[in-house]
Amino acid sequence: MTFDVSPYRSEYPWEGELLSRPAGRLHYLDVGEGEPVLLVHGNPSWSFYWRRLVRDLSSDHRCIVPDHIGMGLSDKPSDAEYRYTLDSRIDDLEALLDELGITSGLTLIAHDWGGMIGLGLSERRRGLVKRMVLMNTAGFALPKGSALPWQLFLVRRLPFAVPVRGFNAFAKGASYTCVSKPMSKLVRDAYVAPYDSWAHRIAVHRFVQDIPLSPKDPAWNTVHKVSEALPELAQAPTMVVWGRKDFVFDDDFLNEWRRRLPDAEYLIFDEAGHYVLEDEHAVIVPAIRQFMSAQ
């Protein structure tokens, strides 16, 4: 393990597994038995984000919950060892599912950039995903007329590596600004704990830099492929869960989802933040279980 998880065992009691990848070990939870559920986190969170859903769903489902390379309890390799791009993330998920022998009947639950990663997996492996739950995420490039928020634009630029990599400003800031209902100190600390040094904050920084803004960016073509495939991918029953107090995935993204997936089920919280599951878990967890039971 790359950090001491013991202070957070009251919230995160599971012992995970490790999958060897060329650049290091990918940590994941494999909890429960039954139909498989893949829960994919974004940036700057880790598998901790899904703890309440894992507690509930693992009673009758097999919950597979990875930490992306560089995040959570996974290894945190250097740029020389790992290419921190969207395609690498999808490769890692493919390798994990191959290791676990999961080829069909999968429920995908994803948040933030985890949505694009999970949808990228679904685009590669048509027929793998049985149903989807998408939370404050995207399956397409920036909606027409939108721009990258200035805060993220600055983070992409080299001088601003200092607050992100040197002072953990991105992860610390998210633990306050991504919720509308303040989290306990224990939970805030758990979100920040994996990113305890300059070297261990590399993925937090690279995730922001990998957001594609033009065809010159490495992730651009993959995002385009996912966007083009959405009509087919969304033939699987889909639920969109959304907190509207999100300065990144804002109403422009929500409206784009409504345009592209008019038949999806929408669960919208006007007062919830980007970490929508933290703010509204008491409503979201039973709603997801009901959605899954009905499909």
ABEGO torsion letter per residue (X at the ends): XABBAAAAAAABABBBBBBBBAAEBBBBBBBEBEBBBBBBBBOABBAAAAAAAAAAAAAABBBBBBBBBGBEABBBBBAAABBBBAAAAAAAAAAAAAAAGBABGBBBBBBEAAAAAAAAAAAABBGABABBBBBGBBABBBBBGBBBBAAAAAAABAAAAAAAAAAGAAAAAAAAAABABBBBAAAAAAAAAABABAAAAAAAAAAAAABBABAABAAAAAAAAAAAAAAAAAABBBBBBBBABBAABBAAAAAAAAAABAABBBBBBAABBABAAAAAAAAAAAAAAAAAAAX
